[in-house]
Every structure is written in structure tokens, then in C-alpha cells.
Amino acid sequence: MSGLKEQLLKAGLISEQQLKRAQREQRKNNRQQGPQGRASEDAQRRQQALAEKAERDRQLNRQRQEEAQRKALAAQVRQLIETHRQGQGDGDTPFHFVDGKTVKRLYLSPPVREQVVRGQLAIVKLDQRYELVPAAIADKLRQRDPTCIVLQNPPTPPESTPEADDPYAAYRVPDDLVW
């Protein structure tokens, strides 16, 4: 830049006084803008860092709340199953059902098996074991965690009367088929 100043002086476009006055004004402007400009940039950075921190805190708080909600629902499911589970009876007849892609079996007594078939009892999974709960409790569990219900048959009336024009009325399907 000194090269440009010298060239302007030699060409006679500016005088020494004008050059000194311009340099003084430039230094004055730099002093005024320098600390304030840096201070305003620092303030902006601080504000931006505070805003980012507040956003991170909100996200962490939201994640904590969601985790607490999941834990509360899991505790409710566990409590419902443990307080309302039914005995499987002293049965030696296997009852087969599908859990995911595998076929599982529970040994049930004939009356308990009949209740499961009719939809009065549902099979639910708690940890790695299977429990029997009443259908009303299974409906409550479905609202909280539908994945814990393994089998719930639709409720059926004890005995249904066949229609008058049913051609297969004489051929009753037995409920005690075991596969």
C-alpha cells in the first residue's frame, strides 16, 4: 500500500497533508471498530453457543422423558401380568402356538386349554416365559404394549347353534384337535 501512496504523491494527485489526514482517520476508525467489532463477534459467538447448548439440553431432556415413559409402561405391563396371571393347571396335553417364527408349546389342563381356545384367556410373554391372563387384561396390555401379547383368540360363545340351511350342520368340527 505504501507503493500506491508514493505513486499518488509523485503524480501530484494528493498532498502530504491529505495523506497524513487519511492515515489518521484510518487509524481512528480501526481503533473504534477493532475492539467493538471483536466484542460484537464474541457476543454473537457466545449467544450462538448458548442457543446450541439450550437446544442440546432440550433434546436430552426429551430423550430422558421418553425413556422414563418407556420404563413406566414396561413396569405397568409387568405389574398387570404378574398380578393377573392364571395357573396353567397340571396338564400334560401340549397346546401349540406361534411366537414370531417359532412354534412354542405350553402344557395345559383341559379346562384351561378350553378357556384359551374360547378366547377367555390370552397368552402373553413376560421376559422369556409365557403366562396366561384374562382377555380383559390382555386388552389393557394391548393398549400399553401390543408386542407382549402372543396369542389372543377372539371370544366365542360356548355353543353356537348351526343355521337351518347349513349343509354341513351334521359334520361338527371337534375342538380338541391337537396338532
DORO-688359 format. One line per 3 residues: for each residue x, y, z of N, C-alpha, C. Coordinates in steps of 0.05 Angstrom, whole numbers. Each point is the difference from the previous one (the first is absolute). Layout:
# residues N
X Y Z X Y Z X Y Z ~ ...
***
This chain:
# residues 179
17 -24 0 -17 24 0 17 25 0 ~ 24 -2 13 17 24 -1 9 6 -29 ~ 1 -20 -16 7 5 -28 -21 16 -14
-25 -4 6 -21 15 -12 0 29 10 ~ 6 4 26 1 27 11 22 16 -13 ~ 23 -13 -3 23 14 -13 -7 7 -29
-13 -17 -14 -6 5 -28 -20 23 -1 ~ -20 1 18 -19 22 0 14 27 6 ~ 19 0 19 15 24 7 17 9 -24
14 -17 -13 17 6 -23 -17 11 -23 ~ -24 -11 -3 -17 9 -22 -13 27 7 ~ 1 8 25 -12 25 8 -30 -1 4
-10 -23 2 -29 -2 4 -8 5 29 ~ 18 -5 19 -6 7 28 24 14 12 ~ -4 14 22 22 14 14 8 -16 24
22 9 13 9 -13 24 -21 2 22 ~ -12 23 3 -20 5 21 -24 -19 -4 ~ -10 -2 -25 -22 -18 -5 6 -29 7
25 -8 -6 9 -27 6 0 -5 30 ~ 12 20 15 1 -4 29 -28 0 13 ~ -18 18 -10 -27 1 10 -15 -26 -5
4 -12 -23 -13 -26 -7 10 -22 18 ~ 27 0 5 11 -20 18 -11 2 28 ~ -2 26 10 -11 4 27 -29 -10 2
-16 7 -20 -28 -9 0 -2 -30 -1 ~ 18 -12 -15 -1 -30 -2 7 -13 26 ~ 21 11 14 8 -10 26 -23 4 20
-12 23 -1 -22 7 18 -24 -20 -4 ~ -7 -5 -25 -21 -19 -6 7 -28 9 ~ 25 -8 -4 8 -27 8 -2 -3 30
8 21 15 -1 -1 29 -29 -2 10 ~ -17 15 -13 -29 0 8 -13 -26 -7 ~ 6 -10 -23 -14 -25 -9 14 -25 11
25 1 4 15 -24 8 -11 -14 25 ~ 2 12 23 -10 -14 24 -30 -4 0 ~ -15 19 -10 -29 -3 -1 -8 -22 -20
13 0 -23 -6 -21 -20 7 -27 11 ~ 23 -3 14 7 -25 12 -20 -7 23 ~ -7 20 15 -19 -5 22 -27 -9 -10
-9 13 -22 -26 -8 -10 1 -28 -12 ~ 23 -7 -13 3 -27 -10 1 -20 22 ~ 14 6 22 1 -17 23 -27 -4 13
-15 22 1 -27 -1 12 -18 -18 -18 ~ 2 3 -26 -15 -17 -18 7 -29 3 ~ 26 -6 3 8 -27 4 -10 -12 26
1 17 21 -11 -9 26 -30 -5 -2 ~ -14 18 -13 -29 -5 -3 -6 -25 -16 ~ 15 -4 -21 -4 -24 -16 7 -25 16
21 1 16 8 -24 16 -22 -5 21 ~ -11 21 12 -22 -3 20 -24 -12 -13 ~ -7 9 -25 -23 -11 -14 4 -29 -6
24 -7 -9 6 -28 -6 -2 -18 25 ~ 11 11 22 -1 -15 25 -28 -4 9 ~ -17 21 -2 -28 -2 8 -14 -21 -17
6 -1 -26 -13 -20 -18 9 -28 8 ~ 26 -3 5 9 -27 9 -13 -8 26 ~ -3 19 18 -13 -6 26 -29 -8 -4
-14 13 -18 -28 -7 -6 -1 -28 -12 ~ 18 -6 -18 -1 -27 -12 7 -22 21 ~ 19 5 17 7 -19 21 -24 -3 19
-13 22 7 -23 -2 18 -22 -15 -13 ~ -5 4 -25 -21 -14 -15 6 -30 0 ~ 26 -7 -5 8 -28 -1 -4 -13 28
7 15 21 -3 -11 27 -30 -4 6 ~ -17 18 -8 -28 -3 5 -11 -24 -15 ~ 8 -4 -25 -9 -22 -16 9 -27 13
25 0 9 10 -24 13 -15 -6 26 ~ -6 21 15 -16 -4 25 -28 -10 -6 ~ -11 10 -22 -27 -9 -9 1 -30 -7
20 -8 -15 3 -28 -8 3 -18 24 ~ 16 9 19 4 -16 25 -26 -2 16 ~ -15 22 0 -25 0 15 -20 -20 -13
-1 1 -27 -18 -19 -14 9 -29 4 ~ 26 -5 0 10 -27 4 -7 -9 29 ~ 2 18 19 -7 -7 27 -30 -6 3
-17 16 -14 -28 -5 1 -7 -27 -12 ~ 13 -7 -23 -5 -26 -13 8 -22 18 ~ 24 2 12 10 -21 19 -19 -3 23
-10 22 11 -17 -2 24 -27 -13 -8 ~ -11 9 -23 -26 -12 -9 3 -30 -4 ~ 21 -9 -13 4 -29 -5 4 -15 26
17 10 18 6 -14 24 -23 -2 19 ~ -17 21 1 -23 0 18 -24 -16 -10 ~ -2 -3 -27 -24 -13 -11 6 -26 -14
24 -10 3 6 -25 -14 -16 -24 12 ~ -7 -18 -18 -16 -23 7 18 -25 1 ~ -8 -19 15 15 -25 1 -5 -16 -26
20 -16 -8 -3 -17 -24 -12 -27 7 ~ -5 -4 24 -11 -26 8 21 -21 -1 ~ -7 -24 9 19 -22 0 -5 -17 -25
2 13 -23 -6 -15 -25 24 -12 -12 ~ -5 -21 -15 21 -13 -15 -6 0 -30 ~ -21 15 -7 -6 2 -29 13 25 -11
16 -2 -20 14 24 -11 -20 17 -15 ~ 3 26 3 -14 20 -16 20 15 -16 ~ -1 -2 -26 20 12 -18 -10 28 -9
18 19 -2 -6 26 -10 26 11 -13 ~ -4 21 -15 22 12 -15 9 26 13 ~ 26 2 5 12 25 11 20 9 -20
-6 20 -15 18 10 -22 0 -21 -22 ~ 23 -12 -4 3 -21 -21 4 -27 12 ~ -2 -3 26 4 -26 13 -26 -10 12
-3 -26 0 -23 -13 13 8 -7 28 ~ -16 9 19 5 -5 29 -22 -18 11 ~ 5 -10 24 -20 -18 12 -2 6 29
-25 -1 10 -5 1 29 -16 -25 7 ~ 5 -11 23 -15 -23 9 -23 10 18 ~ -24 -3 -10 -24 10 14 -19 -22 8
-15 5 20 -22 -18 7 -23 4 -19 ~ -18 -20 -4 -22 3 -19 -18 25 6 ~ -7 6 24 -17 24 4 14 26 -7
26 2 6 15 24 -6 4 2 -30 ~ 5 -23 -13 3 0 -29 -26 9 -14 ~ -23 -8 11 -26 8 -11 -4 30 3
9 11 22 -2 29 3 18 16 -19 ~ 23 -11 -6 18 13 -20 -12 -2 -28 ~ -12 -23 -6 -12 -4 -27 -24 19 -3
-16 3 21 -24 17 -2 6 30 2 ~ 25 7 5 7 28 2 -4 13 27 ~ -4 -16 20 -4 10 27 27 6 13
21 -15 -8 27 5 9 18 6 -24 ~ 20 16 5 20 7 -21 28 -8 10 ~ 17 -6 -19 28 -7 6 16 25 -5
15 8 21 17 24 -2 29 -9 7 ~ 19 16 -9 28 -5 5 11 20 19 ~ 12 -9 21 13 17 20 28 -10 3
19 16 -7 28 -7 -1 3 -24 -19 ~ 8 -23 8 3 -23 -18 -20 -22 7 ~ -21 6 15 -20 -21 7 -28 9 -9
-17 -19 -2 -28 5 -10 -19 -3 24 ~ -19 19 1 -20 0 21 -27 1 -12 ~ -20 -9 15 -28 2 -8 -13 22 17
-15 18 -15 -14 22 14 -28 1 -12 ~ -20 11 16 -27 2 -11 -1 19 -24 ~ -20 -3 -16 -3 15 -25 -2 30 5
-13 8 22 -3 29 6 27 12 7 ~ 17 -15 13 27 10 6 17 1 -25 ~ -4 -20 -18 14 1 -25 -7 24 -17
-25 9 2 -8 25 -14 15 24 12 ~ 2 1 26 15 22 13 30 -1 -8 ~ 11 -25 -1 28 -3 -8 4 9 -29
-19 -6 -17 2 8 -29 2 30 -2 ~ -14 15 17 1 29 -1 28 10 8 ~ 13 -13 18 26 9 10 23 -11 -17
0 -26 -6 21 -12 -16 -11 -24 -15 ~ -7 4 -25 -12 -22 -16 19 -22 -6 ~ 26 4 3 19 -22 -7 1 -21 22
-10 5 24 2 -21 21 -22 -21 -3 ~ -21 5 -16 -21 -20 -3 8 -19 -23 ~ 1 -25 7 8 -20 -19 -24 -12 -14
-21 -7 16 -23 -12 -11 -25 8 15 ~ -19 11 -14 -26 6 12 -21 -7 -21 ~ -14 -21 5 -22 -9 -19 -24 19 4
-15 4 -21 -24 16 3 -20 -15 17 ~ -15 14 17 -19 -14 18 -22 -13 -17 ~ -6 -25 9 -22 -15 -14 -20 -8 21
-25 -2 -8 -20 -9 19 4 -30 6 ~ -9 -9 23 5 -28 8 -9 -20 -21 ~ -24 2 -9 -10 -18 -21 -17 16 -20
7 -2 -25 -15 15 -20 -18 -20 -14 ~ -25 9 -5 -19 -17 -14 4 3 -30 ~ 1 -21 -14 3 2 -29 -25 11 -13
4 13 -23 -22 11 -15 -16 -23 -12 ~ -26 6 -6 -18 -21 -10 8 -10 -28 ~ 11 18 -17 6 -8 -27 30 -7 -3
14 -5 21 28 -6 -1 3 -30 -9 ~ 13 -5 -23 2 -28 -9 20 -16 16 ~ 18 13 15 20 -14 16 -7 0 30
-25 4 6 -9 1 28 5 -27 14 ~ -2 -21 -15 3 -27 12 30 -7 5 ~ 18 15 -12 28 -5 2 13 21 18
0 -6 25 10 19 20 31 -3 2 ~ 15 23 0 28 -1 3 8 -1 29 ~ 15 -20 8 7 -2 29 20 21 8
-3 9 24 18 21 11 25 -12 12 ~ 1 -25 4 22 -13 14 22 -10 -19 ~ 1 10 -24 21 -9 -19 27 11 11
20 -16 0 26 8 9 18 -3 -24 ~ 15 20 -6 18 -2 -23 29 1 10
***
